[in-house]
Amino acid sequence: MGVLNRKDRRALLKKGNIENVVAGAINQTHSKIRLDTINDLMAMALMALNSEFGFGEKRLKKFHQKIASLGEDLIAGTVELEDIRNHLRENCNVQF
């Protein structure tokens, strides 16, 4: 179930579908938590790149765009997280 607006929630409550209202509220909360977590991790990555490696606005934006592109590929199913981990392990000796 997607995001419910106020009108939809009231309609469901009138029909006695409290379980659907609760499930919708939980889904909205989980989505917000996931988005907040992603944004927090991105902010930390950008800060590290700026403060430790001297990345400026141009390179930070380029990095951010690449991450967004990888995220779109993950959603589309054209790449898997395991593929990314394998690439980093094999090419950069980075272990997760």
N, C-alpha and C positions, 0 to 999 in steps of 0.2 A: 504494500500500500504506500502511495506517495505521500507528499506533504499535504496535510489537510488544512484548509483555511477555516476560519471561525464558523462560517455558514455550514460547511460540510460537517464539522464536529457537532454542531447543534442538531443537524438533521439526523445524524447517527444516534445521538443521545435520545432524540424523540422516538426513534424506532426501537430503542432498547438495545442497541448494539454497542454497549459500553466496552466490550472486549476489543472491538475495532478501533474505538477512540483511543483506548490505552495503547494498543499496538502501534497506532499511528504516532502517538506522542513519543513512544519509546524509539521508534525508527527515526523520528526527527531529532531526538536527543543524540542518538548514536551517530547520525550523519554529521551533526554539528561537532561532536567530540572528534570524529575522524578528521574533519576539515580543519579544526583548530590545531590538532596534533601535526598534521601535514604542514600547516603554515608555520607553526613553531619550529619544526625541524628545518624547514627551508630558511627561516630567519637565522637559525644557528649556523647552518652551512654557509650562508652568504656572509655572515659576520666573520666566520673563520677564514674564508677566502679573502676577505678584505683586510682583516687585521694581521693575519699571519703570512699571507702570500701577496699582498699588495694589489689585489684585484680592485679595479675602479668600476665606475658605473657601467661602462661599455661591456667589460668582461662579465660582470655580475649579471647583467641583463641577458647576455648570451648563455650563461650557465643556467639561469632560471628558465629560459626558453627551451633549452635542451632537456631539462628535467620535466617540463610540461609536456614536451613531445614524447618522452619515454613513458610518461603516465598515460597519454593517449594511446600509445602502442600497447601498453598493458591492458587497458580497458578493451581495446579492439581485439585483443588476443593474438596480435602479431608477434609479441615477444612475451616471454615468461620471466618471472623474477629469478628462477633457477638459471636461465640463460645469462642473465646479467651477473649473477654470482659466479658462474663458471668462467665467464669472460674475465672478470676481475681476478679470480684465483689463477687462471692459466696465464694471463698476460701481464698482471701487475703484482702477483704473489700476495694478494690481499685475501685474507680468510674471514669468513663470517661464521 
